[in-house]
Amino acid sequence: MSLCSDGLSSDQYFLVNFIMSNYLGPDVYSDNPRCSASQRLAKGSPPYTLMHIGSSSLTVAQLQNLYYNVLKDAKPSLVLHPDMIYMYLKGYLPLEPSGRFPQFTHFFPTNLHPQKRYSPSHEIVKGIVVIDDPAVAFINKEELQRFRCLSRLDDLKIDRVVSLSPRRVKLDESRETELDCSRNGEATANGRVPSEDYNSSGELQETTVQEMENRHSMELSLTKTTIHL
């Protein structure tokens, strides 16, 4: 069954939603260890504000890499094109009926997890971390079984660093694509944007983010100066 005009099937939607809500979580200081977005909802964890969130960030390319690495053994017909993943991350998938199907911004609202674009080839989401071993006790048994069947994964545990690295993926039975050809061209051959620093979790360090923000402000200032001249 198609859920939108772009031909997204219910299984494809289930997989992208399951991965993004169970393998990612907010970087909330009080969550030790960090919990996935789905686990926080299942536990009834208290809401959080910007003051409760740490400095972790992930690039859009890394989020796409995570999706493809988790589904490395799934049937090609279940795997989404990078453009579709990008629309999901933005909350732009035209799902029908509207409002019934949550997207990425439902779990990570932009007022708490800003999506910042520093250039046409680089975009990040702030305040999120990878959950490398989702707590299955908080996942609905039917959904867990469905995910295992569709993804062909028995063990949900993943390698945090490997999961953020690019891999060759087959989007259908006749065509292969490299993840460094994703929506914004963010990933390089090693899955990272050049000249950036990452911590041991594969997350973009906040100092780098701040430097980019400062650099962006300087570029705007220079542009205005040039216009006045």
FENJO-V680789 format. One record per backbone hydrogen bond with DSSP energy under -0.5 kcal/mol. NH is the residue of the N-H (numbers start at 1). CO is the residue of the C=O. If there is no record, write none. Layout:
NH&CO ; NH&CO
This chain:
3&8 ; 5&94 ; 7&4 ; 10&1 ; 13&9 ; 14&10 ; 15&11 ; 16&12 ; 17&13 ; 18&14 ; 19&15 ; 20&16 ; 21&17 ; 22&18 ; 23&19 ; 25&129 ; 27&127 ; 28&26 ; 29&52 ; 31&28 ; 32&30 ; 37&24 ; 38&21 ; 40&36 ; 41&37 ; 42&38 ; 43&39 ; 44&40 ; 45&40 ; 52&49 ; 53&50 ; 54&27 ; 57&204 ; 58&125 ; 60&123 ; 63&59 ; 64&60 ; 65&61 ; 66&62 ; 67&63 ; 68&64 ; 69&65 ; 70&66 ; 71&67 ; 72&69 ; 74&71 ; 75&150 ; 78&75 ; 79&76 ; 84&81 ; 85&81 ; 86&82 ; 87&83 ; 88&84 ; 89&85 ; 90&86 ; 91&87 ; 91&88 ; 92&87 ; 93&87 ; 95&93 ; 96&3 ; 100&97 ; 101&97 ; 102&100 ; 104&88 ; 105&88 ; 106&103 ; 107&103 ; 107&104 ; 108&104 ; 112&109 ; 113&109 ; 116&114 ; 116&124 ; 118&116 ; 118&122 ; 119&122 ; 122&119 ; 124&116 ; 125&58 ; 126&114 ; 127&56 ; 128&56 ; 129&25 ; 131&23 ; 132&130 ; 136&134 ; 138&135 ; 139&136 ; 144&140 ; 145&141 ; 146&142 ; 147&143 ; 148&144 ; 149&145 ; 150&146 ; 151&147 ; 152&148 ; 153&148 ; 154&152 ; 156&154 ; 158&132 ; 160&158 ; 163&159 ; 164&160 ; 164&161 ; 165&162 ; 169&177 ; 171&169 ; 171&175 ; 172&175 ; 177&169 ; 179&167 ; 181&178 ; 182&179 ; 185&182 ; 191&188 ; 196&193 ; 199&203 ; 202&199 ; 204&57 ; 205&197 ; 208&205 ; 209&205 ; 210&206 ; 211&207 ; 212&208 ; 213&209 ; 214&210 ; 215&211 ; 216&212 ; 217&213 ; 218&214 ; 219&215 ; 220&216 ; 221&217 ; 222&218 ; 223&219 ; 224&220 ; 225&221 ; 226&222 ; 227&223 ; 228&224 ; 229&225
